[in-house]
Amino acid sequence: MNRDDVPPELIELLSQLDLYGNVAWQSYDEDSRRDPTRDLNAAKAASSQINGEDGHYLLLDIDVPAWLVPSSTPGHSHLYVKTDKPIQWENLQRLLIALALCGVLEDGYVMASLDRESTTLRLPWVRKVPEPIPPWRADDPPVPQPLTERRSPPEKGLF
């Protein structure tokens, strides 16, 4: 991919990260050589660390086939990942909760997935049809609370 092909939104995100002109790719040691730079044109790598802040964005080197498909909701996407081996449900639960806590997944999607014991996405060629919102009735269930307040982890513990 050429830099000219990179969407402006991604260029903006990259400009907010710690950048490096050189990285010792063959070593994962803490002492690996990394040459910090703020020059996006000179940079060869980006860190998840947001420059000058105590926080990170999600940058992943995915080692299996993956497809990011735009959702019907603008700015949202569906991620399909073909893993080398099946993910055990307990591990997928941990991942879903961690991504919700990081703000990547909506609490409602995670709660529904936990209740169904699987994640579900519309097929890429199926578009969401808006459902009419029924009027509020006194016998309707209460509005769900955010994930962090609503459900405690199973007895085994997720973390």
Buried (B, 14 or more C-beta within 10 A) or exposed (E): EEEEEEEEEEEEBBEBBBBBEBBEEEEEEEEEEBEEBEEEEEBEBBBEBBEEEEEEBEEEEEEEEEEEEEBEEEEEEBEEEEEEEEEEEEEBBBBBBBBBBEEEBBBEBBBBBBEEEEBEEEEEEEEEEEEEEEEEEEEEEEEEEEBEEEBEEEEEEBE
